[in-house]
Amino acid sequence: MTLEFGNPDRPNSYIGKTVPRPNAGKLVQGRGRYVDDIVLPRMVHVAFVRSPFAHARIGRIDTEEAKSVKGVLRVLTGADLAEVCTPWVAVLAHLKGLKSPPEHAMAVDRACWVGEPVVAVVASSRAAAEDGAALVEVDYEPLPAVTDMMTALDAGTPVLHAEMGDNLAFQRLHEEGDPDGAFARAHKVVSAHFRTARHTGVTLEPRSILVDWNPAEDQLTAWHATQAPHMMQTVLAKHLGLAEGKVRVICGDVGGSYGIKVHVYPDEVATAAIAKIMGRPVKFIADRLESFTTDIHARDHEIEAKIAVDETGRILAFDIDDWTAIGAYSVYPRTSAIEGNQVVNLCGGPYDFADYRAKTTVVFQNKTPTCQYRAVGHPIAVAITEGLVDMAAAELGIDPIEMRRRNMYADDAYPVTSPAKMRFEGLSHHASMDKLLEIMDYDALRADQAEARKRGKYRGIGIASFIELTNPSPFMYGIGGARISAQDGCTVRMDPDGSVVALSGVTEQGQGTEAMLSQIVAEGVGVSPDKVRVITGDTQVTPYGGGTWASRGAGIGGEAALQSARALRDSILEVAAAMLQADQSQLDIRDGAVVDAGTGEERMPLEELGRIVYFRGDTLPKGLPRELVQTRHFITSDYPFAFTNGVQASYLEVDTETGVVRLLKHWCVEDCGRIINPQLVDEQIRGGIVQGLGGALFEEIHYDDEGQLLNGSMADYLVPMAAEMPDMVIGHVETPTRESTLGAKGAGEAGTAGAPAAVMNAINDALRPLGAQVTEMPFTPERILRALGTIAD
Amino acid sequence: MTELFRDKVDIDLTVNGEPVEARVPAGQHLIDFLRQTLGLTGAHASCEHGVCGACTVQVDGEAVRGCLMLAAQADGTEIWTVEGLSDTAAITDLQEAFVARNALQCGFCTPGMLVAAEELLSRGGTPSRAEIREHMSGNYCRCTGYEAIVDAVESVAQARAGKGAA
């Protein structure tokens, strides 16, 4: 199959163009349908009584008073649910040594973090359920809480799960070459201690699920705000003892995900179990405090790291010692070892060096579980790598751009395998850097910085090159035993009026999946995008697939859509050739009509072909295939992941009196392979950057020593607002992957991956004349003033 | 506590141009009344603290947090939600600009965002980007990074100013 992507004048050239999102119109009119908008007959609501202690034995539970509240229908304990719902263990075989104890939908005899569900109160309204929950009496016997990451493995620290033996969930050491030798012979060694704060996703739509069990049909239906409907189908079936075919997961509009909604949450499984017990629809919508205490957290890492360089600035080695604490359980089914594992995989990513040591230590603690959140591990690895590269450049007196130039893999070096054993098919670090310097006008910014300094203003420029893991193969999860599909499928059909319906296994979380698919199918078949209706997010309707995570929607789901669309085109043309008594190879479909491929002359509109096939099949030759429905699946097979690359720059000003950072402008050049819709890619990158900027400057979940979460509201956990955010300039280099016809790689996480490092380097560039440096995120005014020595206590 | 919350209040108001009479629980928030009782699911409950703006609706011409106002307080008011503002074409230009500029991704914040933007634009004049950013800072968006929203609001402000001048 050939499509002349390089020719903008080709017929049906929708791939590569900005076309409107088909689902945006309903959303601006408030006609979206999120889970909480759905009301079913006999629907009831569940509210959870949650542990107020980080670690406690659960004693007597008194539900009598709760049951007396008007509207309360049922009160269930963890033991009640355990009768219909089996616990899960979140380990993967390829993450050797990863351990985690069985976790129940609700705590049975011990609660292990503040917010763990303990009792469920079901009522005719959410308000009544909450009134009932407030009256449930639980006798807790507090147990010692493990809250400090770095002492979690110390002999004096209590073991959180006695049956696990210790608090170590996972450890991985990767060594390549001779790092000790490289550090011994290095011209300079620069080391630093980094910290990234505990974040959470803060989806504007809280986690939401509505589950109906229809015993008359043995059918469980879950309307679920999720990124992975088929994965959830498997999980609900397995733990509720149902056949997978008896579980249907429907994912309509989702109000933001960013990785938060790809995991299995105890309260959501509990909701399904309660629906099965009660035989009627049960809705659970997390409130905002529940979101902060029970949505997965992420990024809680402390890292000791060093870089070895020679006299010319060549990088010889990195040595990374990463620690992270994942809460009380590894999260099902993707596990909580992936983030640390990614740090090991991704450090040093853009650079051509030989000797590498990286270790991650993943420990349990009595806090909310952590797991995969947008750009998993990338912001950490990029901050470590780019922070060290800048520090080394400063030590050597080399400009940070030049330092990177001397070390990045050459653009013609591919394919290469990195010291972390990551395989790169084709990246463009140097071309991307060229593009960045062009769009940011680096020299002019340096001049502005120098001029500002004369006025006593401390401005800084920060650069961060990065790689991003996209298009994951079964090497990500399937190989470890998780029933998470790396393959995805698309069914495309032509209806009698010549319109096209595409059913895809990838899902829409707002990034524009349905627009992307409509463009690909439109071009693949030969109709305009407005003739394509895209259906996603229903396990009973779409082909089996993985959903949307790890930047796979366009690269995997898009290729399946293209292949199925081209197959439908061939089917249509086979019928058309018989009807027109023409050579099929001489026909094409353009703008909804069969045309002569050479002249473009219209031969027959698709609605006429549809009329004949569906209503006058008698006039077609007997035996002529007339399948105007085609399904294709796609999976990557040459590389475990399609890596992308890019580079970001931040320009900012630090107020050295107050410690406040003002972002002046931000740039990102990204190479995500073939761009399907430039506007959607740019806006995903901008959104990703701002999530990264939040991590750099504001976002931090705070706990006290007892494991109490201290900032569980949007007023206390700060996320970026419009006034503080800069305008962002986005540029592109396109290196399509050769694994697919489409050539698309992922773009959803690049912004988040690189932004924190760019801001850190910019702050340190600004503060360098004052001898100050920050490496602990977020870079709050307090931390900056401490670095400056203004605050000393 | 439960005795108090079982108390009901009669209210009489106008919602999207239509008269509404209802008996509401004294503790019910306006956003829950609009969503659950009237089925107006365009505005959303999100932070429930008056911080994020997803529940923003127009009450007597002002952008108001539906999660900070009780339904009982809405007696005698005139309320417009995104549904009514759509039906009357009052904000069609803003909605079209949001779609054209892709100033929304998941769309959960968008109805509130539109009401907040309309409040700013209805004051007249052509606000600067900084003024737009400042005004919109009571409405969180976790998807877009805000720039597209600022672009969309700015373009409508300029277009309306151009029309007014012509």
Interface residues (C-beta under 8 A of the other chain):
Chain A: P20 R21 N23 A24 G25 L27 V28 Q29 G30 R31 G32 R33 Y34 D36 D37 V39 V69 K70 A127 D131 G201 V202 T203 L204 E205 P206 D253 V254 G255 G256 S257 Y258 D287 R288 Q509 G510 Q511 G512 Q679 L680 E683 Q684 R686 G687 G688 I689 V690 Q691 S713 M714 A715 V719 P720 M721 A722 A723 E724 M725 D727 M728 G751
Chain B: M1 T2 F5 R6 P25 G27 Q28 R35 G39 L40 T41 G42 A43 H44 A45 S46 C47 E48 H49 V51 C52 A54 T81 V82 E83 S86 Q95 F98 V99 A100 N102 L104 Q105 C106 G107 F108 C109 T110 P111 L114 R129 A130 I132 R133 E134 M136 S137 G138 N139 Y140 C141 R142 C143 T144 G145 Y146 E147 A148 I149 V150
